[in-house]
Amino acid sequence: MKIGFIGVGNMAKAIINGWLTYGEVKAQDIFVHSAHAQNYRKYAFENHLEPVDSNSELANQAEVIFLAVKPTVLPSVLAEIKEAVTTQKTVLVSMVSGVSLAEIKASLGAGNHELLRIMPNINVELHAGMTALAKGEFLSEAHFDELQGLLNQLGKTTLLPEKDFSTFVALAGSSPAFIYLFIDAMARAGVKYGLTKKQATQIAAQAVWGSAAKVLGTPKTPWDLIDEVSSPGGTTVAGLLAMEDAGFMSAVVKGIDAAIAKDQEKH
């Protein structure tokens, strides 16, 4: 499959890097173009991708196009590739934040365009990503299965209605930053008691990684797992009560609320 990327920012690079490292997509099957020639050409050269000179040229070569541009740029991009994707029945995969499938369909005009909207998180680069998928009404089951298979090479996927994408943005897109903050806070506590920052960070990060793997590998709820770690009168219970007294759970929920509210400002 020939795959094109219009826009080669951090998320597009994370997907491409994930495929090249962990997936089955070949570098020579990936075509890239963006408005920043120096950036995309350098990246293509370093990773043996195929750089092209324009969006329309890319649309003439790719079977699937990932739209990885800013919302303000999308209308002009769609106008540039509209004729080619309509003629060749190219599948379009939108990663554009805050733009619905209906809006993309309206920009493309008449035709049963095959569309998929996705929302990946940055961990796709590590084969540990989480990606939300929303199917366009004319996307064939065969193409959906093929694309989901490609994205599953980068971690896990989940099918969501578009109305839930803002919640996904908070829970998966923004949350890596929240988790980095949690890891850093634990590491600073370790430094308080004499560990080096590097050692404390490694200990905290590995604990988070293993705990997440435990949640994903068992039917038990996180609260069930908390009970398993908490001995009566022990250190874990003391720590949990102190965190809750400081408003830990409420702070996390408020953070998610704020991220959702900010994302919904785009709609």
Buried (B, 14 or more C-beta within 10 A) or exposed (E): EBBBBBBBBEBBBBBBBBBBEBBEBEEEBBBBBBBEEEBBBEBBEEBEBBBBEEBBBBBBBBBBBBBBBBEEBBEEBBEBBBEBBBEEEBBBBBBBBBBBBEBBBEBBEEEEBBBBBBBBBBBBBBBBBBBBBBBBEBBEEEBBEBBBEBBEBBBBBEEBEBEBBBBBBBBBBBBEEBEEEBBBEBBEEBBEEEBEEEEBBBBBBEEBEEEEEBEEEEEEEEEEBEEEEBEEEEEEBEEBEEEEEEEEEEEEEEBBEEBBEEBEEEE
